[in-house]
Amino acid sequence: MTLKRRDFINFSSIAAAAGITTGMSTYPPNATAKRTSIPDLRSMTADVVPVTMQEIKARIEKAQGLLTSEKMGALILDAGTSMKYFTGISWWPSERPMVAIIPAKGDPKYVCPGFEEARLRESVKIGKDVYAWQEDESPFKYIVTALTDAGIQSGKIGIEERVRFFIFDGIRKAGSDFNYVSGDPVTIPCRMIKSTAEIALMQKASDITIAAIKHGISQLHEGMKQAELTAIIEEAQQKSGGSSPDALVLFDKSSSFPHGSAQPQSLKKGEIVLMDCGCKVEGYTSDITRTIVFGAEPTKHQLDIWNLEQRAQSAAFSAAKIGASFEEVDAAARKVITNAGFGPGYKLPGLPHRTGHGIGMDGHEWGNVVNGNKQILAPGMCFSLEPTISLPDEFGVRLEDCVYMTESGPRWFSQPAKSISEPFA
Protein backbone atom coordinates (compact mmCIF):
# COMPACT_ATOMS: atom_id res chain seq x y z
CA MET A 1 0.00 0.00 0.00
CA THR A 2 1.42 3.38 -1.02
CA LEU A 3 1.54 5.90 1.83
CA LYS A 4 0.08 9.21 0.71
CA ARG A 5 1.04 12.64 2.02
CA ARG A 6 -2.35 13.07 3.67
CA ASP A 7 -1.95 9.79 5.58
CA PHE A 8 0.53 11.53 7.87
CA ILE A 9 -2.12 13.97 9.05
CA ASN A 10 -5.44 12.21 8.51
CA PHE A 11 -5.97 9.62 11.24
CA SER A 12 -9.72 9.35 10.91
CA SER A 13 -11.56 7.11 8.50
CA ILE A 14 -13.16 8.70 5.45
CA ALA A 15 -16.77 7.87 4.79
CA ALA A 16 -17.52 6.34 1.42
CA ALA A 17 -18.28 8.96 -1.21
CA ALA A 18 -21.96 9.37 -1.95
CA GLY A 19 -21.78 10.59 -5.54
CA ILE A 20 -20.23 12.86 -8.13
CA THR A 21 -21.70 15.51 -10.40
CA THR A 22 -20.61 16.59 -13.84
CA GLY A 23 -20.67 20.29 -12.86
CA MET A 24 -17.09 21.49 -13.34
CA SER A 25 -17.18 25.21 -12.70
CA THR A 26 -14.73 27.77 -11.41
CA TYR A 27 -14.92 28.86 -7.77
CA PRO A 28 -18.25 30.45 -6.86
CA PRO A 29 -17.49 33.28 -4.36
CA ASN A 30 -20.49 32.46 -2.16
CA ALA A 31 -20.61 28.68 -2.57
CA THR A 32 -22.51 26.89 0.18
CA ALA A 33 -23.86 23.92 -1.81
CA LYS A 34 -23.85 20.48 -0.21
CA ARG A 35 -22.31 17.53 -1.97
CA THR A 36 -24.43 16.32 -4.87
CA SER A 37 -25.22 12.69 -5.62
CA ILE A 38 -25.08 12.43 -9.41
CA PRO A 39 -22.36 9.87 -10.24
CA ASP A 40 -21.99 11.05 -13.84
CA LEU A 41 -18.27 11.67 -14.30
CA ARG A 42 -16.94 9.62 -17.19
CA SER A 43 -13.47 8.39 -18.00
CA MET A 44 -11.29 10.80 -19.97
CA THR A 45 -8.82 8.09 -21.02
CA ALA A 46 -10.46 6.55 -24.09
CA ASP A 47 -7.77 8.05 -26.34
CA VAL A 48 -4.80 7.10 -24.15
CA VAL A 49 -1.93 5.29 -25.89
CA PRO A 50 0.30 3.31 -23.49
CA VAL A 51 4.07 3.28 -23.83
CA THR A 52 4.92 0.63 -26.41
CA MET A 53 7.21 -2.36 -25.99
CA GLN A 54 9.34 -0.87 -28.77
CA GLU A 55 9.96 2.19 -26.60
CA ILE A 56 10.81 0.01 -23.59
CA LYS A 57 13.35 -1.89 -25.72
CA ALA A 58 14.87 1.46 -26.74
CA ARG A 59 15.22 2.32 -23.04
CA ILE A 60 17.20 -0.86 -22.49
CA GLU A 61 19.43 -0.04 -25.46
CA LYS A 62 20.09 3.44 -24.05
CA ALA A 63 20.84 1.96 -20.63
CA GLN A 64 23.26 -0.52 -22.18
CA GLY A 65 25.06 2.28 -23.98
CA LEU A 66 25.43 4.12 -20.67
CA LEU A 67 26.58 0.94 -18.91
CA THR A 68 29.29 0.55 -21.51
CA SER A 69 30.44 4.17 -21.27
CA GLU A 70 30.47 3.96 -17.45
CA LYS A 71 32.36 0.64 -17.63
CA MET A 72 29.65 -1.20 -15.69
CA GLY A 73 28.93 -4.83 -16.47
CA ALA A 74 25.25 -4.70 -15.52
CA LEU A 75 22.49 -2.81 -13.75
CA ILE A 76 20.48 -4.53 -11.00
CA LEU A 77 16.87 -3.44 -10.43
CA ASP A 78 14.62 -4.23 -7.46
CA ALA A 79 10.85 -4.41 -7.83
CA GLY A 80 9.56 -0.87 -8.29
CA THR A 81 9.39 2.02 -10.70
CA SER A 82 12.69 1.51 -12.51
CA MET A 83 11.91 -2.17 -13.10
CA LYS A 84 8.58 -1.12 -14.62
CA TYR A 85 10.33 1.56 -16.70
CA PHE A 86 12.98 -0.75 -18.17
CA THR A 87 11.07 -4.04 -18.45
CA GLY A 88 7.35 -3.24 -18.30
CA ILE A 89 7.00 -5.55 -15.27
CA SER A 90 5.07 -4.43 -12.19
CA TRP A 91 5.99 -6.46 -9.11
CA TRP A 92 5.27 -6.06 -5.42
CA PRO A 93 8.53 -5.56 -3.45
CA SER A 94 8.07 -8.31 -0.88
CA GLU A 95 10.67 -9.79 1.46
CA ARG A 96 11.38 -12.41 -1.22
CA PRO A 97 13.79 -10.82 -3.72
CA MET A 98 12.74 -10.53 -7.35
CA VAL A 99 15.28 -8.60 -9.39
CA ALA A 100 15.87 -7.76 -13.03
CA ILE A 101 19.41 -7.62 -14.36
CA ILE A 102 20.24 -5.55 -17.44
CA PRO A 103 23.68 -6.59 -18.72
CA ALA A 104 25.75 -4.24 -20.84
CA LYS A 105 25.26 -6.78 -23.63
CA GLY A 106 22.40 -9.19 -24.18
CA ASP A 107 18.83 -9.49 -22.94
CA PRO A 108 17.69 -8.83 -19.38
CA LYS A 109 17.70 -11.68 -16.90
CA TYR A 110 15.37 -12.22 -13.95
CA VAL A 111 15.69 -13.84 -10.52
CA CYS A 112 12.52 -14.71 -8.61
CA PRO A 113 11.03 -17.05 -5.98
CA GLY A 114 10.45 -20.51 -7.40
CA PHE A 115 6.73 -20.55 -6.71
CA GLU A 116 6.39 -17.22 -8.58
CA GLU A 117 8.20 -18.36 -11.75
CA ALA A 118 5.08 -19.10 -13.78
CA ARG A 119 3.51 -15.77 -12.84
CA LEU A 120 6.69 -13.87 -13.68
CA ARG A 121 7.00 -15.58 -17.06
CA GLU A 122 3.53 -14.28 -17.90
CA SER A 123 4.90 -10.75 -17.47
CA VAL A 124 8.29 -11.11 -19.13
CA LYS A 125 8.28 -9.55 -22.59
CA ILE A 126 12.02 -8.90 -23.07
CA GLY A 127 14.50 -11.70 -22.47
CA LYS A 128 13.75 -15.28 -21.49
CA ASP A 129 16.21 -16.26 -18.75
CA VAL A 130 14.50 -16.68 -15.37
CA TYR A 131 16.46 -17.98 -12.39
CA ALA A 132 14.04 -19.42 -9.82
CA TRP A 133 15.22 -19.93 -6.24
CA GLN A 134 13.48 -22.18 -3.75
CA GLU A 135 12.50 -21.18 -0.22
CA ASP A 136 15.49 -22.95 1.33
CA GLU A 137 18.00 -21.45 -1.14
CA SER A 138 19.87 -18.14 -1.37
CA PRO A 139 18.45 -15.84 -4.06
CA PHE A 140 21.73 -13.92 -4.05
CA LYS A 141 23.72 -16.87 -5.37
CA TYR A 142 21.30 -17.03 -8.30
CA ILE A 143 21.84 -13.33 -8.97
CA VAL A 144 25.60 -13.89 -9.12
CA THR A 145 25.04 -16.92 -11.39
CA ALA A 146 22.93 -14.77 -13.73
CA LEU A 147 25.77 -12.23 -13.91
CA THR A 148 28.39 -14.87 -14.70
CA ASP A 149 26.10 -16.49 -17.28
CA ALA A 150 26.02 -13.06 -18.96
CA GLY A 151 29.81 -13.22 -19.21
CA ILE A 152 30.42 -10.84 -16.31
CA GLN A 153 33.15 -12.22 -14.06
CA SER A 154 34.37 -9.08 -12.31
CA GLY A 155 34.30 -5.28 -12.48
CA LYS A 156 31.61 -2.71 -11.69
CA ILE A 157 27.97 -3.63 -11.15
CA GLY A 158 25.43 -0.79 -10.97
CA ILE A 159 22.88 -0.87 -8.15
CA GLU A 160 19.72 1.14 -8.81
CA GLU A 161 19.01 3.57 -5.96
CA ARG A 162 15.80 1.87 -4.80
CA VAL A 163 17.39 -1.57 -4.35
CA ARG A 164 16.74 -2.40 -0.70
CA PHE A 165 19.78 -2.80 1.52
CA PHE A 166 19.18 -6.45 2.45
CA ILE A 167 19.24 -7.34 -1.25
CA PHE A 168 22.36 -5.29 -1.96
CA ASP A 169 24.06 -6.73 1.12
CA GLY A 170 23.19 -10.28 0.09
CA ILE A 171 24.50 -9.75 -3.45
CA ARG A 172 27.82 -8.27 -2.39
CA LYS A 173 28.42 -11.11 0.06
CA ALA A 174 27.59 -13.75 -2.55
CA GLY A 175 29.57 -11.99 -5.29
CA SER A 176 32.61 -10.50 -3.60
CA ASP A 177 34.57 -10.37 -6.88
CA PHE A 178 32.47 -7.47 -8.13
CA ASN A 179 32.75 -3.76 -7.37
CA TYR A 180 29.27 -2.43 -6.61
CA VAL A 181 28.56 1.19 -7.55
CA SER A 182 25.59 3.53 -7.86
CA GLY A 183 23.45 2.93 -10.92
CA ASP A 184 22.46 6.62 -11.04
CA PRO A 185 24.69 7.43 -14.07
CA VAL A 186 22.50 4.97 -16.01
CA THR A 187 19.01 5.35 -14.58
CA ILE A 188 18.87 9.13 -14.16
CA PRO A 189 19.80 10.08 -17.77
CA CYS A 190 17.21 7.57 -18.98
CA ARG A 191 14.27 8.37 -16.75
CA MET A 192 14.86 12.12 -16.50
CA ILE A 193 14.33 12.71 -20.23
CA LYS A 194 10.74 11.99 -21.17
CA SER A 195 9.58 10.89 -24.61
CA THR A 196 6.61 12.29 -26.51
CA ALA A 197 4.56 9.28 -25.38
CA GLU A 198 5.42 9.85 -21.72
CA ILE A 199 4.59 13.55 -21.90
CA ALA A 200 1.21 12.74 -23.49
CA LEU A 201 0.35 10.44 -20.56
CA MET A 202 1.37 13.11 -18.04
CA GLN A 203 -0.76 15.62 -19.92
CA LYS A 204 -3.78 13.36 -19.65
CA ALA A 205 -3.19 12.86 -15.92
CA SER A 206 -3.00 16.65 -15.51
CA ASP A 207 -6.24 17.16 -17.43
CA ILE A 208 -7.99 14.68 -15.13
CA THR A 209 -6.67 16.35 -11.99
CA ILE A 210 -7.77 19.80 -13.14
CA ALA A 211 -11.29 18.49 -13.80
CA ALA A 212 -11.37 16.86 -10.35
CA ILE A 213 -10.22 20.00 -8.52
CA LYS A 214 -12.88 22.02 -10.35
CA HIS A 215 -15.47 19.52 -9.22
CA GLY A 216 -14.15 19.60 -5.66
CA ILE A 217 -14.44 23.39 -5.54
CA SER A 218 -18.05 23.17 -6.71
CA GLN A 219 -18.82 21.00 -3.66
CA LEU A 220 -17.41 23.32 -0.96
CA HIS A 221 -19.74 24.15 1.93
CA GLU A 222 -19.51 25.53 5.45
CA GLY A 223 -18.58 22.94 8.05
CA MET A 224 -16.92 20.68 5.50
CA LYS A 225 -14.02 18.62 6.82
CA GLN A 226 -10.70 18.39 5.00
CA ALA A 227 -11.14 14.62 4.68
CA GLU A 228 -14.52 15.10 2.97
CA LEU A 229 -13.06 17.28 0.22
CA THR A 230 -10.14 14.87 -0.11
CA ALA A 231 -12.55 12.00 -0.76
CA ILE A 232 -14.54 14.01 -3.32
CA ILE A 233 -11.47 15.00 -5.36
CA GLU A 234 -9.92 11.55 -5.21
CA GLU A 235 -13.15 9.90 -6.35
CA ALA A 236 -13.52 12.44 -9.15
CA GLN A 237 -10.01 11.63 -10.41
CA GLN A 238 -10.72 7.92 -10.27
CA LYS A 239 -14.06 8.21 -12.07
CA SER A 240 -12.36 10.33 -14.74
CA GLY A 241 -9.86 7.55 -15.44
CA GLY A 242 -6.99 8.37 -13.08
CA SER A 243 -5.45 5.68 -10.91
CA SER A 244 -3.74 6.10 -7.51
CA PRO A 245 -5.63 9.37 -6.86
CA ASP A 246 -4.25 11.62 -4.16
CA ALA A 247 -5.52 14.88 -2.68
CA LEU A 248 -3.94 16.84 0.15
CA VAL A 249 -6.56 19.34 1.36
CA LEU A 250 -5.70 22.08 3.87
CA PHE A 251 -8.00 24.70 5.39
CA ASP A 252 -7.12 27.95 7.14
CA LYS A 253 -4.08 27.75 9.47
CA SER A 254 -3.24 24.20 8.42
CA SER A 255 -2.40 25.59 4.97
CA SER A 256 0.62 27.30 6.55
CA PHE A 257 2.12 23.81 6.99
CA PRO A 258 3.23 22.77 3.47
CA HIS A 259 2.13 19.18 4.13
CA GLY A 260 -0.58 19.94 6.65
CA SER A 261 -1.31 19.74 10.37
CA ALA A 262 -2.82 17.01 12.54
CA GLN A 263 -5.31 19.51 13.97
CA PRO A 264 -8.87 18.95 12.64
CA GLN A 265 -10.33 21.74 10.52
CA SER A 266 -13.92 22.64 9.59
CA LEU A 267 -14.39 25.09 6.73
CA LYS A 268 -15.67 28.61 7.40
CA LYS A 269 -16.38 31.48 5.04
CA GLY A 270 -13.37 33.61 4.27
CA GLU A 271 -10.87 30.82 4.91
CA ILE A 272 -8.06 29.67 2.65
CA VAL A 273 -8.58 26.33 0.89
CA LEU A 274 -5.41 24.69 -0.47
CA MET A 275 -5.77 21.57 -2.69
CA ASP A 276 -2.62 19.66 -3.75
CA CYS A 277 -3.74 16.81 -5.99
CA GLY A 278 -2.57 14.23 -8.49
CA CYS A 279 -3.23 10.88 -10.12
CA LYS A 280 -1.64 8.46 -12.59
CA VAL A 281 -2.45 7.49 -16.16
CA GLU A 282 -0.66 4.37 -17.41
CA GLY A 283 1.84 4.87 -14.58
CA TYR A 284 2.54 8.57 -15.25
CA THR A 285 1.79 11.24 -12.68
CA SER A 286 0.20 14.68 -12.33
CA ASP A 287 0.75 17.17 -9.50
CA ILE A 288 -1.32 20.36 -9.32
CA THR A 289 -2.11 22.74 -6.45
CA ARG A 290 -4.69 25.49 -6.27
CA THR A 291 -5.37 27.93 -3.41
CA ILE A 292 -8.62 29.87 -3.11
CA VAL A 293 -10.69 31.71 -0.49
CA PHE A 294 -14.06 30.14 0.33
CA GLY A 295 -17.37 31.95 0.38
CA ALA A 296 -16.21 35.55 0.72
CA GLU A 297 -14.11 38.20 -0.95
CA PRO A 298 -10.44 37.73 -0.03
CA THR A 299 -8.94 40.12 2.48
CA LYS A 300 -6.24 42.48 1.25
CA HIS A 301 -3.65 40.38 3.08
CA GLN A 302 -4.83 37.14 1.46
CA LEU A 303 -4.91 38.79 -1.95
CA ASP A 304 -1.44 40.30 -1.56
CA ILE A 305 0.13 36.96 -0.62
CA TRP A 306 -1.73 35.12 -3.40
CA ASN A 307 -0.55 37.66 -5.98
CA LEU A 308 3.01 37.43 -4.64
CA GLU A 309 2.89 33.65 -5.04
CA GLN A 310 1.64 34.07 -8.62
CA ARG A 311 4.53 36.40 -9.44
CA ALA A 312 7.04 33.97 -7.93
CA GLN A 313 5.70 31.07 -9.99
CA SER A 314 5.76 33.22 -13.13
CA ALA A 315 9.37 34.24 -12.43
CA ALA A 316 10.36 30.57 -12.12
CA PHE A 317 8.73 29.79 -15.48
CA SER A 318 10.52 32.70 -17.16
CA ALA A 319 13.87 31.48 -15.79
CA ALA A 320 13.36 27.90 -16.99
CA LYS A 321 15.27 28.23 -20.26
CA ILE A 322 17.30 25.63 -22.11
CA GLY A 323 20.84 25.95 -20.81
CA ALA A 324 19.83 27.46 -17.46
CA SER A 325 20.31 25.45 -14.26
CA PHE A 326 17.69 24.20 -11.82
CA GLU A 327 19.17 26.40 -9.10
CA GLU A 328 18.70 29.48 -11.29
CA VAL A 329 14.99 28.69 -11.56
CA ASP A 330 14.74 28.36 -7.78
CA ALA A 331 16.64 31.62 -7.29
CA ALA A 332 14.27 33.49 -9.61
CA ALA A 333 11.18 32.46 -7.64
CA ARG A 334 12.86 32.96 -4.26
CA LYS A 335 14.05 36.46 -5.21
CA VAL A 336 10.47 37.63 -5.78
CA ILE A 337 9.49 36.40 -2.32
CA THR A 338 12.55 37.70 -0.45
CA ASN A 339 12.29 41.08 -2.20
CA ALA A 340 8.84 41.35 -0.63
CA GLY A 341 10.41 41.06 2.81
CA PHE A 342 10.08 37.33 3.48
CA GLY A 343 12.79 34.77 4.23
CA PRO A 344 15.62 35.10 3.48
CA GLY A 345 16.52 31.69 2.10
CA TYR A 346 14.30 28.98 3.57
CA LYS A 347 13.33 30.91 6.72
CA LEU A 348 9.73 31.51 7.70
CA PRO A 349 7.63 33.38 6.96
CA GLY A 350 8.52 32.74 3.32
CA LEU A 351 9.34 29.83 1.01
CA PRO A 352 10.51 26.95 3.23
CA HIS A 353 11.22 24.33 0.57
CA ARG A 354 12.54 23.93 -2.96
CA THR A 355 10.65 25.64 -5.77
CA GLY A 356 9.91 22.34 -7.48
CA HIS A 357 10.72 18.69 -8.07
CA GLY A 358 11.11 16.37 -11.01
CA ILE A 359 8.07 14.31 -11.98
CA GLY A 360 7.29 11.34 -14.21
CA MET A 361 6.40 7.79 -13.21
CA ASP A 362 7.06 8.86 -9.62
CA GLY A 363 5.49 11.99 -8.20
CA HIS A 364 8.94 13.15 -7.06
CA GLU A 365 11.89 12.34 -9.31
CA TRP A 366 15.29 13.77 -10.17
CA GLY A 367 15.35 17.38 -11.26
CA ASN A 368 14.81 19.27 -8.02
CA VAL A 369 14.43 23.02 -8.49
CA VAL A 370 16.62 23.92 -5.54
CA ASN A 371 19.70 25.89 -4.58
CA GLY A 372 22.84 23.88 -5.34
CA ASN A 373 21.39 21.83 -8.21
CA LYS A 374 23.56 22.91 -11.12
CA GLN A 375 22.00 20.38 -13.52
CA ILE A 376 21.35 22.13 -16.84
CA LEU A 377 17.82 22.11 -18.22
CA ALA A 378 17.39 20.06 -21.39
CA PRO A 379 14.47 19.04 -23.63
CA GLY A 380 12.38 16.26 -22.16
CA MET A 381 12.88 17.22 -18.51
CA CYS A 382 9.66 17.57 -16.48
CA PHE A 383 9.30 19.32 -13.13
CA SER A 384 6.93 21.27 -10.91
CA LEU A 385 6.95 24.99 -10.16
CA GLU A 386 5.43 25.52 -6.68
CA PRO A 387 7.09 28.26 -4.61
CA THR A 388 4.83 28.00 -1.55
CA ILE A 389 4.52 31.00 0.76
CA SER A 390 3.97 29.91 4.37
CA LEU A 391 2.91 32.38 7.07
CA PRO A 392 2.98 30.52 10.43
CA ASP A 393 -0.22 30.82 12.49
CA GLU A 394 -1.93 32.54 9.53
CA PHE A 395 -2.18 30.63 6.24
CA GLY A 396 -0.20 29.42 3.26
CA VAL A 397 -0.56 29.82 -0.49
CA ARG A 398 0.72 27.34 -3.04
CA LEU A 399 0.20 27.43 -6.78
CA GLU A 400 1.66 24.35 -8.43
CA ASP A 401 1.79 23.47 -12.09
CA CYS A 402 4.25 21.21 -13.87
CA VAL A 403 6.21 21.94 -17.04
CA TYR A 404 8.06 19.95 -19.68
CA MET A 405 11.07 21.33 -21.47
CA THR A 406 11.12 21.66 -25.26
CA GLU A 407 13.84 22.89 -27.59
CA SER A 408 12.29 26.36 -27.35
CA GLY A 409 11.71 26.40 -23.59
CA PRO A 410 9.15 25.27 -21.01
CA ARG A 411 5.55 24.31 -21.70
CA TRP A 412 2.84 24.01 -19.04
CA PHE A 413 1.02 20.72 -18.43
CA SER A 414 -1.69 22.79 -16.69
CA GLN A 415 -2.19 26.47 -17.31
CA PRO A 416 -1.50 28.60 -14.19
CA ALA A 417 -4.30 30.13 -12.17
CA LYS A 418 -5.54 33.48 -13.49
CA SER A 419 -6.46 35.03 -10.13
CA ILE A 420 -7.51 34.12 -6.62
CA SER A 421 -11.15 34.02 -7.80
CA GLU A 422 -10.29 32.34 -11.12
CA PRO A 423 -8.11 29.33 -10.25
CA PHE A 424 -8.20 27.98 -13.81
CA ALA A 425 -7.20 29.60 -17.08
Summary of the structure (lengths in Angstrom):
residues: 425
radius of gyration: 23.4
end to end distance: 34.9
largest distance: 70.8
contacts: 1460
relative contact order: 0.13
helix: 34%
strand: 22%
